């Protein structure tokens, strides 16, 4: 068969470099680093990019940015990866587990980073046949929700026409890809509630104000708040951490609740946060407890652009076959990703690469769990999709 375009030879060329990419991914998996401290990960990525001929710029503490220029002028697109790991002790069946106690790549960022690095290598080999520009963002601190801000503050996405990224998903079978039209991931606000009361002996509750009881009542009210809201607007209010008290027979005079508020509309988000504050104020008033509330927006709602979505769908269909690409008219879920900060300013698309295989139970475990297992094959699938997105723009430029 005569090769008529670069797209025709992507699979074969990618197959040749996959062993090297998989070895790189496994090394990253064994050496996870937390948000904002991805120094060694960044060093390894930089070393490879420079070997491919790129000039690499540091962003923030540990982020990286580089650009590929084709032979001629043309479209300008961006590919993005995240690099940080999680503070989790690994309990997976990987033959190459984390060597850093208490840290694990439990969200697949080792796969994302390797896939974008692979795309950078492939495109560098063919830049003389391309017309346009590809920017590569290797983002730090995605899990903290603010690594994207360093790239935005430095204007590194200004002028780019599209941005593409992906996430691994144990919810879907390996070899399948899921893309949402419109809203994909929810906005995510972390919530910290500090409670202050008056301590007393537990046998004399009328002499104090019980922070523990207030916290319990507050959690119940927060979880039932959704029943008072617009039923046509999906929303989630969850509590993940509670602390209160110092002794079994003493009313607690201080405590803390940490949780999250999530939805799929910026307008609704503001309304939802307002209602949460009202609930906190009213419940604390009943218990004679004072509250300090802090919200931190980790990520806005992630909205996929229609045209960028069409491009990514086409790329995915070429990579895994049309029958294995599923397009949803509803959001993928209440997860959140800092990629949304980029799509708030640049049209883009974010899809989900399935990783579940029947022979490996860990591959179906939830992300952010200590036993999650993400097969190496996800590297090649994600990498091919991103390469094809770039080729769609740069190879077809006129």
N, C-alpha and C positions, 0 to 999 in steps of 0.2 A: 504493500500500500504506500502511495506517495504522501509524505507529510506536507500538508498545505498550509499549516499554521502552527505556531508554538503550542496551542491548545491540544493539537493532536498527539503531541509527544509528552505531555505532562506526566501521565501515569508511569511511563517507562523511565523517564529521567528521575522522577521522585523515588521510584523503587530502588534505583541505584544508590541514592544517598540516604535512604531510610535507616540502614543499620547505624550510620554515624549519628543521625538525629536521635534514634532510640537510645543509643549509648549516652548521649548528652542529656536526654530526659531522665534517664535512670540516675545519672550523677546528680542532677538537680534534686531528684526525689530523696536521695540519701543525704543531702546537705540543705535542708530547708532553713529559711531565715524569716523572722517575723517582719511585720509591716514597718517600713521606714528604716529597716536595718538589713537590707538585702545586698550588702556590700560585695560579698563573695559571688553571689549570683550575678550581679551586675558586671563584676570583673570578668567572669567567664563569658557572658554574652558579648561584652565589648571585645574581648580577645578574638572571638569568632567573627564578629562583624568586621573588625579591622583586617582579619585574614581574607575576608571576601572583598576587600577594597573600599570599605565604607569609612567615612570620617564620622566619629561618634561624639556626641555632645552630652554632658551630664545635665540632668534636670532634677532640681530639688536635691535631697540627700543621696538618693540611689537610683533615680530614674534615668533612662537613656533615650536618646533621640538621634535618628539618622535619616538620611534622604538618599534615594536613588534617582538619578536623572537619566532619562532615556536619551537616545541619539538626537531626537528632535523634540520641540515643544509639543505639549498636548495636555490631556487631562491631568488633574492633580488629586490623588486619592491617598488615604491613610489606612494602615493596618495597625491594630493595637493588641498588645498582650499585657497581662498582669503577672507579677513575679513573686509576690509574697506568700508565705505559708501561715499556718495557724498554730496557736499554743495548745496542741493536742498531743497526747502520748500515743504513738502508733501501735495498733493491734491488728494490722492487716496481714494478709498472706503473701505480700510482695517478697520475692527472693532478694530484693534490694531495698530493705526497709531504712527508715530514717536513722542516721547515726548521731542525730542531735536530740538528746532526751527532752521530752516535753514539747517538741516541735514536729509538725507533719504537713506535708502537702496533701491536705484532706479536701481541697477544693479544686484540684486539677490545674493549678497555675503553672506547675512544671510542664504540663502538656501544652497549655496555651503559649507559654514562652518559647518552647521548642518549635511549635508549629509556625509561629511568626518568624523565628530565626531561620527555619527551613525555607519559608517563602522569600526571605531576604537573600538567601544563598542562590536559590533558583533564579530569581529575577536579575541578580547581579551578573549571572552567567549569560543572560540574554539582553542586557540593557541596550546593546547596539541595534537590536531589532524592535525596540520599544519607542513610542512617542509619548512623552509625558513624565510625570513625577510620582514617586511612591514615597510617602513618609512612613517611618516605622516608630511606633511608640512602645517602649518597654516600661510599663508603669509600675511604680512602687506603691505600696500602701493602699491597695484596693480594699482590703478587708477593713481598714479604718475609714474608708470612704472618702479620703481627701487627697490621695495621690494625684488624681486628675487635675486638681487645682493648680499644681505647679506647672503643668504643661499649658493650661489655659492662661495663667498669669503671664507666661513668657510668650504668649501668642503663637504657639507652635502648631496650632490647627487653623490659624487664620488663612483664608484663601484656598484651603483644601475643599474639594467639591463633594467628597463622600468619605465616610469612615466605616470600616468593617471590623467585626470581632466575633468571637464565638465562646461558648462555654460547654464543657462536658456535662452530660446528664445521665446519671444512673437510672433515671425514670424511663429511659427509652432504650430499645435494643441496640446493640452495637451494629453499625452499618445503616442506621436510620438517622435522619436529620429532621428537626422540627423548627419551624419558623412561624412567628406570629405576625399577622397583619395589624399594624397599629400598636397598641400597648402590648409590651412583652413582659417586662418586670415591673414590680411595684416601686413606688417611692418608699424610702426607708428613713424614718426618724428614730434615733435611739432616744430613750426616755430615762431620766434619772430623777427619782423623787426622794428627797431627804425629809425625814419626819422627826419632829422634836416635841417631846411631851414632858411630863413631870413624873419622876420615879416615886414609888411607894412600895411598901410591903404588899405582897400579893393578897394577903388576908384583909387588907384595907384599900380596896380598889378605889373607893370614893375619895381617898386622900391624894390621888394622882391622876394622870391621864395616860392610858395604856397604848403605847405606840404599836405593840405587836397586834393587839386587837384591831386597831385602826388600819394597820397594813393589810390584815386579812380581809377586812370589810372593803377596803379600797380595791383590792385585787378582784374580788367578786363583782363589784360595781363596774370596774373597767371591762371585765369580760362580758358583762351583760349590756354594756352601752350600745353595742351594735343593734340590739333589738329596738332601740329608740331612734335609729337612724334610717336614712333612705334605703330600703331593701334592694333597690336597683343599682346601688353603688357598692361594689365590692370593697370591703375594708377588713383589716386585721389589727387587733390590739392584743398584744401578748406580753406576759411577764416571764422573764427567764431567771431572775436572781432576786432573792429577798434576804435581808439580814436584820436581826433585831434581838436585843436582850443580851444580858451578861450572866444571869443566874436564874435558876429554876423557880425561885420564890420571890422574885423582885419584878415589879412592873418595869418594862423597858421605857427609858426616856429618850431613846433615839433609834432610828432605823433607816434602812435604805431599800428602795425598790428600783430595779432596773428592767426595762422592757423595750418594746418597739411599737410604733404606730405605722401602718402601711396602707396604701391605697393606690388608685390608678389615675388620679386627676389632681393637678396642682390646686385647682379651685376647691375641690372637696377636701384635699389635705389640710388647707387652712381652716376649714370649718370643723374638721375632725379634731385637730389639735385644740381648737377653742373649746369643744365639748369635753375633751379629756381634762382640760384645766378646770372647767366648771365642776366636773365630777369630783376631782381632787379637792377643790375648795369646799364643796358642800359636805363631803364625807368627813374631812378633817375637822370641820366646824362642829359636827355632831360629837366627835370624840375629844374635843378641846385640844387638838393637836395642831401644831404649826407645820406647814409644808413649804419646801423650796423645790421648785420644778425646773428642770433643765432639759431642753430638747436640742438635739444635734442632728441636722439633716445629713445622713451618710450618703444618700443618693436620691436624685429626683426620679420620677417615673421614666422608664425607658420606653421611648416611642420609636418604632421602626418606620422609616420613611418608605413610602410606597415604591418609588423608583429604585431605591437602593435594595429594597426587598426583592424586587423582580430580578435584579442582577444576581443577588446572593442565592435566590431560588434556582436560577439557571445554572450557577456554578455548582451548587449542591447536587442538582440532577445529573450533571456531567460527572461528578465525583462518585456518587453512590447509586445512581439510577433513579429515574423518575418515580418508580413505584415505592422508593424508600424515602422520599421527601414528603413531609406532611405539613401543610399550611393551615394554621389555626386562625379563626376569626375571633378568638378570645385570648386573653393574656396567658403566658406560659405558666405563671404562678406568682406567689407572693414573695419569691426571692427578690433580691436587689443586686445591682452591680453598678460600680462607679463609672462604667462605660456610658451610663445615662447622662453624665455631666457633659460628655462630648456631643451626644446626639441632641442635646439642648441647644447647641450652637451650629452643628454641622449635620446635614442629612446623612443618616447612616442606617445600618442594619446589624442586628445581633441575633445569631441563631444558636441552636442547641444540638450538639453532637452526641448521639446515644452511645452508652458504654456498657450496657448490661448484657451479660452472657450467662446462659443457664448453667454452665459448668463451674462458674465461680460465684458463689453467693455474695461475696464482698462487693462484686461489681454492681449489685442491686442495692447496696447499703446507701444511706443518705449521705450526701456531701456534708462535710463538717463532722462526720462521725469517725471514731478511731479505726474502724474496720473497713472503711471504703477502699475499693480496689478499682483502679482505672487502667484498662488494658492499653498496651503500647499502640495498638492499631488506631486509637483515637488521634495520635500524632499525625499519621499520614492522612487521615480523612480531613482533619481541620486544616492542615497545611495545604492540601490540594484545593480545598474550597477557596482559601484566601488567595492562592496563586491565580486561580481562574477568575476571581473577582478583579484582580489587578489586570490580567490579560484582557478581560472584557473591555476595560477602559483604554488601556495603553496600546494594545495590539490593533484595535479597531479604529484608533484615532485617525482623523483625516486632516 
